[in-house]
Amino acid sequence: MSSRPRVESNIRALITGGVLHNHAVAQRLGLHVIDLQALNLLAIAGGSMAPSALAAAMHTPRSSVSRIVRRLGEAGYVHRRESPTDRRSVTVELDHERLADVTAEYRQQSDRLARVLAGFDDDEVAVIVRFLDAVLDRAP
């Protein structure tokens, strides 16, 4: 019997669990779920993005991203900085110390993922990476 349906079912369960966990984390931190997504995208991007790039990554109108950035700024998670190359534009930068509150909320998940991956050899992990890159439509 093929394991392919199980892969899809497990991915759906993983996504659902993540969404529900993000909702609970957002409530505990007094944030909106979309705020957490913005923080995650900023972290993935290295901690800094132009608001327009963040809006594109979130598939969200720039006006909505402005409200998200304002909320995150008021909560101390991000800072707006004048762009060093173009004084007319700004970048949104993570406050890494403040982000520790968010990171702590995901510590158990991160630790579990590390334990699970430790049970796979390098070739198996390479297949997982290749699969995830394909699902995320990322070039290798």
Solvent accessible surface area in square Angstrom, and as a share of the most:
residue,aa,sasa,rsa
1,M,238,1.06
2,S,65,0.42
3,S,75,0.49
4,R,196,0.71
5,P,89,0.56
6,R,171,0.62
7,V,69,0.39
8,E,106,0.47
9,S,63,0.41
10,N,82,0.42
11,I,51,0.26
12,R,158,0.57
13,A,67,0.52
14,L,136,0.68
15,I,104,0.53
16,T,74,0.43
17,G,38,0.36
18,G,25,0.24
19,V,85,0.49
20,L,116,0.58
21,H,47,0.21
22,N,29,0.15
23,H,91,0.41
24,A,35,0.27
25,V,0,0.00
26,A,3,0.02
27,Q,125,0.56
28,R,143,0.52
29,L,43,0.21
30,G,65,0.63
31,L,18,0.09
32,H,98,0.44
33,V,50,0.29
34,I,71,0.36
35,D,0,0.00
36,L,8,0.04
37,Q,64,0.28
38,A,0,0.00
39,L,3,0.01
40,N,81,0.42
41,L,48,0.24
42,L,0,0.00
43,A,48,0.37
44,I,114,0.58
45,A,52,0.40
46,G,66,0.64
47,G,5,0.05
48,S,48,0.31
49,M,29,0.13
50,A,39,0.30
51,P,5,0.03
52,S,64,0.41
53,A,44,0.34
54,L,0,0.00
55,A,9,0.07
56,A,69,0.54
57,A,43,0.33
58,M,23,0.10
59,H,172,0.77
60,T,24,0.14
61,P,90,0.57
62,R,129,0.47
63,S,68,0.44
64,S,25,0.16
65,V,1,0.00
66,S,48,0.31
67,R,109,0.40
68,I,6,0.03
69,V,3,0.01
70,R,134,0.49
71,R,67,0.24
72,L,0,0.00
73,G,33,0.32
74,E,137,0.61
75,A,33,0.26
76,G,23,0.22
77,Y,1,0.00
78,V,2,0.01
79,H,64,0.29
80,R,126,0.46
81,R,114,0.42
82,E,96,0.43
83,S,11,0.07
84,P,129,0.81
85,T,132,0.77
86,D,46,0.24
87,R,194,0.71
88,R,217,0.79
89,S,45,0.29
90,V,40,0.23
91,T,28,0.16
92,V,0,0.00
93,E,56,0.25
94,L,11,0.05
95,D,34,0.18
96,H,121,0.54
97,E,156,0.70
98,R,82,0.30
99,L,23,0.11
100,A,56,0.44
101,D,61,0.32
102,V,13,0.07
103,T,57,0.33
104,A,67,0.52
105,E,44,0.20
106,Y,50,0.19
107,R,117,0.43
108,Q,159,0.70
109,Q,83,0.37
110,S,53,0.34
111,D,59,0.30
112,R,145,0.53
113,L,107,0.53
114,A,63,0.49
115,R,158,0.58
116,V,65,0.37
117,L,64,0.32
118,A,87,0.67
119,G,67,0.65
120,F,87,0.36
121,D,82,0.43
122,D,125,0.65
123,D,112,0.58
124,E,80,0.36
125,V,44,0.25
126,A,58,0.45
127,V,85,0.49
128,I,56,0.28
129,V,77,0.44
130,R,167,0.61
131,F,84,0.35
132,L,84,0.42
133,D,32,0.17
134,A,75,0.58
135,V,85,0.49
136,L,97,0.48
137,D,131,0.68
138,R,133,0.49
139,A,93,0.72
140,P,164,1.03
